[in-house]
């Protein structure tokens, strides 16, 4: 299984757009420079009062389908 790592720093007020449905996808650049798009709903459990902040590791299957996401410790 492959994984992608990246950092996010999206303020809470900005991430509210994803909750309201006006935006549904997050576009991120991985640490190795790949541009990847994920459904924002996958990140909801990681949102705090500060927003969506931290380092993340997303695991993908051999056919590049989302498997799971983990927040990495600093």
MODELLER restraints for C-alpha pairs under 7 A, 6 or more apart:
rsr = mdl.restraints
at = mdl.atoms
rsr.add(forms.Gaussian(group=physical.xy_distance, feature=features.Distance(at['CA:1:A'], at['CA:59:A']), mean=6.76, stdev=0.5))
rsr.add(forms.Gaussian(group=physical.xy_distance, feature=features.Distance(at['CA:1:A'], at['CA:60:A']), mean=6.26, stdev=0.5))
rsr.add(forms.Gaussian(group=physical.xy_distance, feature=features.Distance(at['CA:1:A'], at['CA:61:A']), mean=5.49, stdev=0.5))
rsr.add(forms.Gaussian(group=physical.xy_distance, feature=features.Distance(at['CA:1:A'], at['CA:62:A']), mean=6.29, stdev=0.5))
rsr.add(forms.Gaussian(group=physical.xy_distance, feature=features.Distance(at['CA:2:A'], at['CA:59:A']), mean=5.75, stdev=0.5))
rsr.add(forms.Gaussian(group=physical.xy_distance, feature=features.Distance(at['CA:2:A'], at['CA:60:A']), mean=5.43, stdev=0.5))
rsr.add(forms.Gaussian(group=physical.xy_distance, feature=features.Distance(at['CA:2:A'], at['CA:61:A']), mean=6.49, stdev=0.5))
rsr.add(forms.Gaussian(group=physical.xy_distance, feature=features.Distance(at['CA:3:A'], at['CA:57:A']), mean=6.41, stdev=0.5))
rsr.add(forms.Gaussian(group=physical.xy_distance, feature=features.Distance(at['CA:3:A'], at['CA:58:A']), mean=5.37, stdev=0.5))
rsr.add(forms.Gaussian(group=physical.xy_distance, feature=features.Distance(at['CA:3:A'], at['CA:59:A']), mean=4.20, stdev=0.5))
rsr.add(forms.Gaussian(group=physical.xy_distance, feature=features.Distance(at['CA:3:A'], at['CA:60:A']), mean=5.85, stdev=0.5))
rsr.add(forms.Gaussian(group=physical.xy_distance, feature=features.Distance(at['CA:4:A'], at['CA:30:A']), mean=6.31, stdev=0.5))
rsr.add(forms.Gaussian(group=physical.xy_distance, feature=features.Distance(at['CA:4:A'], at['CA:57:A']), mean=5.55, stdev=0.5))
rsr.add(forms.Gaussian(group=physical.xy_distance, feature=features.Distance(at['CA:4:A'], at['CA:58:A']), mean=5.20, stdev=0.5))
rsr.add(forms.Gaussian(group=physical.xy_distance, feature=features.Distance(at['CA:4:A'], at['CA:59:A']), mean=6.49, stdev=0.5))
rsr.add(forms.Gaussian(group=physical.xy_distance, feature=features.Distance(at['CA:5:A'], at['CA:30:A']), mean=5.62, stdev=0.5))
rsr.add(forms.Gaussian(group=physical.xy_distance, feature=features.Distance(at['CA:5:A'], at['CA:31:A']), mean=5.84, stdev=0.5))
rsr.add(forms.Gaussian(group=physical.xy_distance, feature=features.Distance(at['CA:5:A'], at['CA:56:A']), mean=5.58, stdev=0.5))
rsr.add(forms.Gaussian(group=physical.xy_distance, feature=features.Distance(at['CA:5:A'], at['CA:57:A']), mean=4.46, stdev=0.5))
rsr.add(forms.Gaussian(group=physical.xy_distance, feature=features.Distance(at['CA:5:A'], at['CA:58:A']), mean=6.44, stdev=0.5))
rsr.add(forms.Gaussian(group=physical.xy_distance, feature=features.Distance(at['CA:6:A'], at['CA:29:A']), mean=6.74, stdev=0.5))
rsr.add(forms.Gaussian(group=physical.xy_distance, feature=features.Distance(at['CA:6:A'], at['CA:30:A']), mean=4.67, stdev=0.5))
rsr.add(forms.Gaussian(group=physical.xy_distance, feature=features.Distance(at['CA:6:A'], at['CA:31:A']), mean=5.35, stdev=0.5))
rsr.add(forms.Gaussian(group=physical.xy_distance, feature=features.Distance(at['CA:6:A'], at['CA:55:A']), mean=5.71, stdev=0.5))
rsr.add(forms.Gaussian(group=physical.xy_distance, feature=features.Distance(at['CA:6:A'], at['CA:56:A']), mean=5.54, stdev=0.5))
rsr.add(forms.Gaussian(group=physical.xy_distance, feature=features.Distance(at['CA:6:A'], at['CA:57:A']), mean=6.75, stdev=0.5))
rsr.add(forms.Gaussian(group=physical.xy_distance, feature=features.Distance(at['CA:7:A'], at['CA:54:A']), mean=5.60, stdev=0.5))
rsr.add(forms.Gaussian(group=physical.xy_distance, feature=features.Distance(at['CA:7:A'], at['CA:55:A']), mean=4.27, stdev=0.5))
rsr.add(forms.Gaussian(group=physical.xy_distance, feature=features.Distance(at['CA:7:A'], at['CA:56:A']), mean=6.12, stdev=0.5))
rsr.add(forms.Gaussian(group=physical.xy_distance, feature=features.Distance(at['CA:8:A'], at['CA:52:A']), mean=6.43, stdev=0.5))
rsr.add(forms.Gaussian(group=physical.xy_distance, feature=features.Distance(at['CA:8:A'], at['CA:53:A']), mean=5.17, stdev=0.5))
rsr.add(forms.Gaussian(group=physical.xy_distance, feature=features.Distance(at['CA:8:A'], at['CA:54:A']), mean=5.49, stdev=0.5))
rsr.add(forms.Gaussian(group=physical.xy_distance, feature=features.Distance(at['CA:8:A'], at['CA:55:A']), mean=6.38, stdev=0.5))
rsr.add(forms.Gaussian(group=physical.xy_distance, feature=features.Distance(at['CA:9:A'], at['CA:52:A']), mean=5.80, stdev=0.5))
rsr.add(forms.Gaussian(group=physical.xy_distance, feature=features.Distance(at['CA:9:A'], at['CA:53:A']), mean=4.37, stdev=0.5))
rsr.add(forms.Gaussian(group=physical.xy_distance, feature=features.Distance(at['CA:9:A'], at['CA:54:A']), mean=6.58, stdev=0.5))
rsr.add(forms.Gaussian(group=physical.xy_distance, feature=features.Distance(at['CA:10:A'], at['CA:51:A']), mean=5.60, stdev=0.5))
rsr.add(forms.Gaussian(group=physical.xy_distance, feature=features.Distance(at['CA:10:A'], at['CA:52:A']), mean=5.00, stdev=0.5))
rsr.add(forms.Gaussian(group=physical.xy_distance, feature=features.Distance(at['CA:10:A'], at['CA:53:A']), mean=6.14, stdev=0.5))
rsr.add(forms.Gaussian(group=physical.xy_distance, feature=features.Distance(at['CA:11:A'], at['CA:50:A']), mean=6.05, stdev=0.5))
rsr.add(forms.Gaussian(group=physical.xy_distance, feature=features.Distance(at['CA:11:A'], at['CA:51:A']), mean=4.36, stdev=0.5))
rsr.add(forms.Gaussian(group=physical.xy_distance, feature=features.Distance(at['CA:11:A'], at['CA:52:A']), mean=6.41, stdev=0.5))
rsr.add(forms.Gaussian(group=physical.xy_distance, feature=features.Distance(at['CA:12:A'], at['CA:49:A']), mean=6.12, stdev=0.5))
rsr.add(forms.Gaussian(group=physical.xy_distance, feature=features.Distance(at['CA:12:A'], at['CA:50:A']), mean=5.62, stdev=0.5))
rsr.add(forms.Gaussian(group=physical.xy_distance, feature=features.Distance(at['CA:12:A'], at['CA:51:A']), mean=3.63, stdev=0.5))
rsr.add(forms.Gaussian(group=physical.xy_distance, feature=features.Distance(at['CA:12:A'], at['CA:52:A']), mean=6.76, stdev=0.5))
rsr.add(forms.Gaussian(group=physical.xy_distance, feature=features.Distance(at['CA:15:A'], at['CA:51:A']), mean=6.66, stdev=0.5))
rsr.add(forms.Gaussian(group=physical.xy_distance, feature=features.Distance(at['CA:17:A'], at['CA:23:A']), mean=5.79, stdev=0.5))
rsr.add(forms.Gaussian(group=physical.xy_distance, feature=features.Distance(at['CA:18:A'], at['CA:24:A']), mean=5.59, stdev=0.5))
rsr.add(forms.Gaussian(group=physical.xy_distance, feature=features.Distance(at['CA:18:A'], at['CA:40:A']), mean=6.39, stdev=0.5))
rsr.add(forms.Gaussian(group=physical.xy_distance, feature=features.Distance(at['CA:24:A'], at['CA:39:A']), mean=5.97, stdev=0.5))
rsr.add(forms.Gaussian(group=physical.xy_distance, feature=features.Distance(at['CA:24:A'], at['CA:40:A']), mean=5.48, stdev=0.5))
rsr.add(forms.Gaussian(group=physical.xy_distance, feature=features.Distance(at['CA:25:A'], at['CA:37:A']), mean=6.39, stdev=0.5))
rsr.add(forms.Gaussian(group=physical.xy_distance, feature=features.Distance(at['CA:25:A'], at['CA:38:A']), mean=5.56, stdev=0.5))
rsr.add(forms.Gaussian(group=physical.xy_distance, feature=features.Distance(at['CA:25:A'], at['CA:39:A']), mean=4.54, stdev=0.5))
rsr.add(forms.Gaussian(group=physical.xy_distance, feature=features.Distance(at['CA:25:A'], at['CA:40:A']), mean=5.01, stdev=0.5))
rsr.add(forms.Gaussian(group=physical.xy_distance, feature=features.Distance(at['CA:26:A'], at['CA:37:A']), mean=5.55, stdev=0.5))
rsr.add(forms.Gaussian(group=physical.xy_distance, feature=features.Distance(at['CA:26:A'], at['CA:38:A']), mean=5.25, stdev=0.5))
rsr.add(forms.Gaussian(group=physical.xy_distance, feature=features.Distance(at['CA:26:A'], at['CA:39:A']), mean=6.16, stdev=0.5))
rsr.add(forms.Gaussian(group=physical.xy_distance, feature=features.Distance(at['CA:26:A'], at['CA:40:A']), mean=5.49, stdev=0.5))
rsr.add(forms.Gaussian(group=physical.xy_distance, feature=features.Distance(at['CA:27:A'], at['CA:35:A']), mean=6.89, stdev=0.5))
rsr.add(forms.Gaussian(group=physical.xy_distance, feature=features.Distance(at['CA:27:A'], at['CA:36:A']), mean=5.71, stdev=0.5))
rsr.add(forms.Gaussian(group=physical.xy_distance, feature=features.Distance(at['CA:27:A'], at['CA:37:A']), mean=4.42, stdev=0.5))
rsr.add(forms.Gaussian(group=physical.xy_distance, feature=features.Distance(at['CA:27:A'], at['CA:38:A']), mean=6.55, stdev=0.5))
rsr.add(forms.Gaussian(group=physical.xy_distance, feature=features.Distance(at['CA:28:A'], at['CA:35:A']), mean=5.73, stdev=0.5))
rsr.add(forms.Gaussian(group=physical.xy_distance, feature=features.Distance(at['CA:28:A'], at['CA:36:A']), mean=5.39, stdev=0.5))
rsr.add(forms.Gaussian(group=physical.xy_distance, feature=features.Distance(at['CA:28:A'], at['CA:37:A']), mean=6.32, stdev=0.5))
rsr.add(forms.Gaussian(group=physical.xy_distance, feature=features.Distance(at['CA:29:A'], at['CA:35:A']), mean=4.55, stdev=0.5))
rsr.add(forms.Gaussian(group=physical.xy_distance, feature=features.Distance(at['CA:29:A'], at['CA:36:A']), mean=6.26, stdev=0.5))
rsr.add(forms.Gaussian(group=physical.xy_distance, feature=features.Distance(at['CA:46:A'], at['CA:52:A']), mean=6.35, stdev=0.5))
rsr.add(forms.Gaussian(group=physical.xy_distance, feature=features.Distance(at['CA:55:A'], at['CA:71:A']), mean=5.93, stdev=0.5))
rsr.add(forms.Gaussian(group=physical.xy_distance, feature=features.Distance(at['CA:55:A'], at['CA:72:A']), mean=5.30, stdev=0.5))
rsr.add(forms.Gaussian(group=physical.xy_distance, feature=features.Distance(at['CA:56:A'], at['CA:69:A']), mean=6.97, stdev=0.5))
rsr.add(forms.Gaussian(group=physical.xy_distance, feature=features.Distance(at['CA:56:A'], at['CA:70:A']), mean=5.70, stdev=0.5))
rsr.add(forms.Gaussian(group=physical.xy_distance, feature=features.Distance(at['CA:56:A'], at['CA:71:A']), mean=4.48, stdev=0.5))
rsr.add(forms.Gaussian(group=physical.xy_distance, feature=features.Distance(at['CA:56:A'], at['CA:72:A']), mean=5.37, stdev=0.5))
rsr.add(forms.Gaussian(group=physical.xy_distance, feature=features.Distance(at['CA:57:A'], at['CA:69:A']), mean=5.70, stdev=0.5))
rsr.add(forms.Gaussian(group=physical.xy_distance, feature=features.Distance(at['CA:57:A'], at['CA:70:A']), mean=5.22, stdev=0.5))
rsr.add(forms.Gaussian(group=physical.xy_distance, feature=features.Distance(at['CA:57:A'], at['CA:71:A']), mean=6.34, stdev=0.5))
rsr.add(forms.Gaussian(group=physical.xy_distance, feature=features.Distance(at['CA:57:A'], at['CA:72:A']), mean=6.72, stdev=0.5))
rsr.add(forms.Gaussian(group=physical.xy_distance, feature=features.Distance(at['CA:58:A'], at['CA:68:A']), mean=5.88, stdev=0.5))
rsr.add(forms.Gaussian(group=physical.xy_distance, feature=features.Distance(at['CA:58:A'], at['CA:69:A']), mean=4.36, stdev=0.5))
rsr.add(forms.Gaussian(group=physical.xy_distance, feature=features.Distance(at['CA:58:A'], at['CA:70:A']), mean=6.44, stdev=0.5))
rsr.add(forms.Gaussian(group=physical.xy_distance, feature=features.Distance(at['CA:59:A'], at['CA:66:A']), mean=6.41, stdev=0.5))
rsr.add(forms.Gaussian(group=physical.xy_distance, feature=features.Distance(at['CA:59:A'], at['CA:67:A']), mean=5.37, stdev=0.5))
rsr.add(forms.Gaussian(group=physical.xy_distance, feature=features.Distance(at['CA:59:A'], at['CA:68:A']), mean=5.32, stdev=0.5))
rsr.add(forms.Gaussian(group=physical.xy_distance, feature=features.Distance(at['CA:59:A'], at['CA:69:A']), mean=6.17, stdev=0.5))
rsr.add(forms.Gaussian(group=physical.xy_distance, feature=features.Distance(at['CA:60:A'], at['CA:66:A']), mean=4.65, stdev=0.5))
rsr.add(forms.Gaussian(group=physical.xy_distance, feature=features.Distance(at['CA:60:A'], at['CA:67:A']), mean=5.05, stdev=0.5))
rsr.add(forms.Gaussian(group=physical.xy_distance, feature=features.Distance(at['CA:61:A'], at['CA:67:A']), mean=6.26, stdev=0.5))
